Amino acid sequence: MNRVLKSKIFNFLLLLCIIFQILIYLKSNPKLESNFDSRNISIENFTSIILTKSGITKIGSQKLNKISERILLLQGSSYLENENYKIFGYDITIDLNTEISTSNSFVEVINSIGKMQAEGFNNNDLEGKIFFYGDAIFEFDK
């Protein structure tokens, strides 16, 4: 083999190695296409206080999921509490902008008059109204 042929073969092999290295790098390099703001944030055994236009509300749950910047999901056994009522339920969703909390699961609401049990609720804190779904039972305090 002459010297020119050896040089061409060496250059071809070197170029082939460089191409393989580039391909390996591109395959193993993680893509940064995911939007970090769209990820759900969750916290176990959560308790906190929320200051809203309607006042201070204490919230707690087995697991808190932040669905978006304005929507929280209190997953599992959860509660909302302020100076007017205490709401105990499951899987409560809170919209922080409209101050509306809802649940389609069993709920128990305690206020100064008595205790209400229902199959679900919709609470509008700004208007001071709580709507109950399904069968509801109210027990007056004695």
Residue pairs with C-beta under 8 A, 6 or more apart in sequence:
40 65
40 66
40 67
41 65
41 66
42 63
42 64
42 65
42 66
42 75
43 63
43 64
44 62
44 63
45 62
45 63
46 59
46 60
46 61
46 62
46 63
46 64
46 74
47 58
47 59
47 60
48 58
48 59
48 60
48 64
49 56
49 57
49 58
49 59
50 56
50 57
50 58
50 59
50 94
50 96
52 96
52 99
52 125
53 99
53 126
54 82
54 99
54 125
54 126
54 128
55 82
55 83
55 125
56 82
56 83
57 80
57 81
57 82
57 125
58 79
58 80
58 81
58 82
59 72
59 74
59 78
59 79
59 80
59 81
59 94
60 74
60 78
60 79
61 74
61 75
61 76
61 77
61 78
61 79
61 92
62 75
62 76
62 77
62 78
63 74
63 75
63 76
64 72
64 73
64 74
64 75
65 72
65 73
65 75
66 72
66 73
67 73
67 93
70 95
70 96
70 97
71 93
71 94
71 95
71 96
72 93
72 94
72 96
73 91
73 92
73 93
73 94
74 80
74 91
74 92
74 93
74 94
75 91
76 90
76 91
77 88
77 90
78 88
78 89
78 90
78 91
78 92
78 103
79 86
79 87
79 88
79 89
80 86
80 87
80 92
80 94
80 101
80 123
81 87
82 125
84 111
84 112
84 128
85 109
85 110
85 111
85 130
86 109
86 110
86 111
87 101
87 107
87 108
87 109
87 121
87 123
87 130
88 107
88 108
88 109
88 110
89 103
89 105
89 106
89 107
89 108
89 121
90 103
90 105
90 106
90 107
91 103
91 104
91 105
92 101
92 102
92 103
93 101
93 102
93 103
94 100
94 101
95 101
98 124
98 126
99 124
99 125
99 126
100 122
100 123
100 124
100 125
101 121
101 122
101 123
101 125
102 120
102 121
102 122
102 123
103 120
103 121
104 119
104 120
104 133
105 119
105 120
106 117
106 118
106 119
106 120
107 117
107 118
107 119
107 120
107 121
107 132
108 115
108 116
108 117
109 115
109 116
109 117
109 118
109 121
109 130
110 116
112 141
113 140
113 141
114 138
114 139
114 140
114 141
115 138
115 139
115 141
116 132
116 136
116 137
116 138
116 139
117 136
117 137
117 138
117 139
118 132
118 133
118 134
118 135
118 136
118 137
119 132
119 133
119 134
119 135
119 136
120 132
120 133
120 134
121 130
121 131
121 132
121 133
122 130
122 131
122 133
123 129
123 130
123 131
124 130
124 131
